Amino acid sequence: MLTGLLGNLALVSYFAKKRETEAVIVQTLGVISTYVVILQLAMAESMPFPQFVATSAVVGAGLVLNLLNYIGWLPETLWLLWEDFTTVGGLTVLPQVMWSTFVPVIPSSILPGIICGSLAVAAVAMARMGKLSEGGTKFVGSLSGWTATLLFMWMPVAQMWTNYLNPSNIEGLSAFSMLLSMIGNALMIPRSVFIRDLMWYVLFQPIHFSNPSTTA
């Protein structure tokens, strides 16, 4: 749930920067719906309170900053700081999630997140200090959106692996919810093709097969 929430939040920033209103609305609704589920988990005491508070702070700050940036009221410096935060966060979480998917087949470790997070901090710092070429700076700037997209693409893999290890989990999946998700995502594909946005096109391809709300 938290990875899906981070992915939604990062993509809100990506699409808000491009002024893609429809995509911003879709991703914002994803943030809100996922947060509601997390709120329910916190109320049921299934989620540690400090973790819930931290999540709430990030979600609240992210939505407010994106709204202010969308309407042109946010200073450029604050927006760059938020972009750097989502870049480092995404590059820290993505490899850690990919590694954790296959535990206990592989040993549990936080090294993937630490290593990739450290590299992300270094890359962002170099980009802000002008130590990278123009192409390198643009690449670093696009990482937050791509890591968010890859987080969504990894969800079906994680779900399929979980189903393989614990077939009983399949009973908790809603075929109707996944069908609605597939239809909604498919309707977004023509827009991504029309504006020739590769990231948007890739994003709405894989998440037909798994929806975070169905795996809570």
N, C-alpha and C positions, 0 to 999 in steps of 0.2 A: 504493500500500500504506500509506504513512504517513498519508494523509488518511483512509483507512478505519479505521486504528488509532485516530486521534484521534477520529473519529466514534463508534466503539465505546466508547472510554474516557469521552467526555462523556456518552453515553447510559447508561453504568453509573451515573454520578453522578446523572443525572436519575431513573432508576428506583429507585436505592437510597434516594434522598430520599423517594420515594413508597411505599417498602416493597413494591414489586412484585417479589416473589421470582423468578417465572418469567422476567420480562424481564431482571432482573439476571443471571440464570444465562446466558441467551441471549447478552447483550452481552459478558459476561465470557468466554464461550467464543470469541466473535468476536475479542476482544482477544488471547487466548492463541494461537489458531490463526494469526492474522495475525502475531503476534510470532515464532512458530516459523518462518514463511516468511522474515521479515526476518533471523532468526538464520541461516538457511541462506544467504541472500544475503551476510551478513557473513562467514560461514565460507568462502564461495567468492570472497571479496574483491571482490564486486560492489557493496559498500556501504562508504563511508569509515568507518574505525573510530571517529573522534570522533562522527560522526553516529549510529552504532550505540550508543555509550555513552550519549549524550544521550537517545536513544529509550528505551533500557533503563531509565534513571533515571526518566523520566517515567512509563513503564508500571508500574514497580515501585512508585513513590510513589503513583500513582493507584489501583492495586489495593489497596494497604495502607490508604490513607486511606478508600477506599470501604467496605472491610471493617470498619474501626473505626467509621465513621459508622453503618453498618448495624446493628451490635450495640450502638451507643450509647456507645462508649468514646472518641469523638473530641470534643475541645473545639470549641465553636461557632465560635470565632475561626479555628481551622485550617480548618474546613470552608468558611467564607466565603472564605478566601484561595484554597482550591482551586477553588471555584466561580468566583471572579474570574479565576483563571488559565485555566480552560476557556472562559470567556466571551471573554476577550481572544484566546486562541489560536484559537478557532473563527472569530471575526470577522476575524482576520488571514488565516487559511488559506483560508477559503471563497472570498472574491473573488479571491485570488491563483490558486487552482486553476481557477476559472472563466475567468480571463483566460488562463492558461497553456494551457488546453485548445486554444485556437484559434491558438496560435503554430505555424508562422511566417506564417499568414495575417495576423495582426496582430503588431506589433513586440513583442519580449520586453521585459518591464518588471516591476519589483518595486513600482512605485508603488501599485497597487491594495491590496496587502497592507499597505504602510506607512501609507497614508491611512486605511484602514478599521481597522487596528490602533490607530492614534492616536486615532481617534474612539471606539473601544471602551474604551481606557484612560480617556479623558475621561468617558465615560458611567458607567463603573464607579466612578470616583472621585467623581463627583457623587452617585451613588446612595448610596455609603457615607458621604458627608458630609451627607446629608439635604437636598441641594439639589433633589431631584426630588419630584414628587408621589407619593402612594402608588401610583397606577396606573403612573407612570413607573418607580418602583423595582421593581414586580412585572414590568414588561415587560423591564427589564434583567436581572432574575433568570431570566427564561425564555429569554434569548437563547442560552445555551450549548446547551440542548436542541434549539432550533430550528435553530441552525447545524449541529449534528451531523446532524439529520434532512436538512437541505438538502445536506450533503456526500454522504450516501447517495443522495439523489435525483439528484445531479449525475453519479454514477458511470455510469449508462447513457448519458447524453449524451456524456460523455467517451469511453466505449467505442465508441459509434456513430460519433463523429467520427473516432476512430482507425481504425476499420474502413473508413471512407470513404476516408481518406487512404492507408491501407495494407491493402488487402483480404486480403493474405496472413496478417494477424494473426488472421483468423477461424478459421484452422486450429488455432490454439492454444486456442480456447475449447472447453470441455467442455459439450455439451448436457445430459448426464446430471447434472452438478453443478448447472447452472442449474435443471434440473427439480426436483432435491431442494431447492434454495434456494427456489424458487417454492412448493413444497408446504409447506415449513416456515413460510414467511412467511404463507401463506394461513391456516394453522392458528392463527396469532396474532391474526388480524383479529377473530374473534368476541370475544376477551377485551377488545380495545381498544374495541369497540362497547359491550360490557357495562358497562365502567367509564366510558364516555363520555370517553375521552382522545383528543382530536383529534390531538395530536402522535404518539401511538403508532399511531393509525389511518393517518395520512399516511406514517409511517415504513415500515410493512410493505406499502405499495402499490407503490412504484416499484422496489425493489431485487430484484423478481422477475427482472428482465431483465438484471441484471449482478451478478456476485459477485466481490469483490476477489480471492478465491483462484483464480479461473479466469483472471484477467488478469495474473497475476504473471509 
